[in-house]
Amino acid sequence: MIRKKKILVVEDDEYVLGSIKILLNKEGYEVNTALDGLEALSLYRNNSYDLVIADLKMPRMDGFELLKQLKLEFPDVSFIMMTAFGSIKTAVDAMKIGAYDYVAKPVSAEEIRLVIQRTFERQDLIIEILTLRKELEERFGLDNIIGKSNTMQHVYDSILQVANTDATVLITGETGTGKELVAHAIHHNSNRKNCPFVVINCSALPETLLESELFGHEEGAFTGATKQRIGKFEYADTGTVFFDEMGNLPLSMQTKLLRLLQEKSFERIGGNQTIKVNVRVLAATNKDLNKLSGEGCFRKDLYYRLNVIPIQLPSLKERREDIPLLVTHFIEKYNKVFKKEIKSISQHVLNMLMSYCWPGNVRELENFVERAVIMAKDAVITEIELSTPNQKQARERLEDIDDDQITDSSLDDFLAHYENIYITNLLKRCKGRIDSSAKISGIDVKTLYRKMKKYNINKDIFKD
């Protein structure tokens, strides 16, 4: 059942008050009345109203004073002022301090219907905007970037340090590590969060269309340009532009982008007018732009411009300790989507997930959990379908693990045991060379030394 909108009408003329109440009741509203501002203030303090309609001139407390007091105590109050023709200026002043609108007396039924309808439409729009903003904050806030590992803590720190600046950020990492999520988090934690966030996928558009997409064009600039078109940069003015897959940006466009970054201006295709823009640029790539620049495939000066603040995202295999947290997060997410009530995942299944190498990183893990939630028949996910070669290898490796060790050990002990074995075997294979071991494992030298100290591993025993 749809709740009736509740309106408080304040008018010292009882005939006018009664007429308005009858009219609004017929329109389907629930109406309460008051004869002056003081009575209305008392009613509002003790009840919930969607709208107040008040006359300007009343005894004890007039409409203007009522509005000021209500805005002071209830900043979100919706208020319409009724006023005689000669007092229109006062009504306009009332709008300056928060009234939604005003109607002139004598009040016509059609006018008051229209003004009320307009007010409620505005209310609904504000609620919709606030809801969307909340959803954006929930989706792209730092709470949605999951991880307790040291590498992810470093990513959090970097986001918070750089978010409220205008610095250009280069986000690197393998496919599926969450580069776009980090870009969104930077934008939504910055002072530009209420301005546009525009995503440009450098692989999605052919080179012939990319320039028009970025900078726009004038009418007649080329065949098919039948009207002026605003480009992404112009649309994103005061906001953020995020270049995904930056390593695929054509060289010709790299030159134009470099100029924009340096001069904060550009011209539309076929135009002569220089357009100034205030945009922040974020970029992401799974390629080594420094290496590409050395091969002549990427401008070195653009690389330096983009790499002001580098954020490197670890692969999932580099932060396996985050897998249980991620699994829990995705179960909660897809419980809401599919209206399920999955409580947890069995230790055996979690062990299998911990053993898998996850070439698709967090994105692959999320897809797996989504499928598992859909297919689960009980409140606990106890089975998984291992179909790819890597997953089958994970099953085979786990079948070699002693069952007692899995059931009697905590997850942290289980991981530590096999991390110790992995590092020991890796150092043995690399003959104790730390640089080589770090490169193969995908962790930095400092972290490797820390883990060796933790497990009391001496690299010297592996040297020739």
Secondary structure, DSSP 8 states (H G I E B T S, - for coil): -----EEEEE-S-HHHHHHHHHHHHHTT-EEEEESSHHHHHHHHHHS--SEEEEESS-SSS-HHHHHHHHHHH-TT--EEEEEEGGGHHHHHHHHHTT--EEEEES--HHHHHHHHHHHHHHHHHHHHHHHHHHHHHHHHSGGGS---SHHHHHHHHHHHHHHTS---EEEE--TTS-HHHHHHHHHHTSTTTTS-EEEEETTTS-HHHHHHHHHEE-TTSSTT--S-EE-HHHHTTTSEEEEESGGGS-HHHHHHHHHHHHHSEE--BT----EE---EEEEEESS-HHHHHHTTSS-HHHHHHHTTEEEE---GGGGGGGHHHHHHHHHHHHHHHHT----EE-HHHHHHHHHS--TTHHHHHHHHHHHHHHH--SSEE------SHHHHHHHHHHHTS-HHHHHHS-HHHHHHHHHHHHHHHHHHHTTT-HHHHHHHHTS-HHHHHHHHHHTT--GGGG--
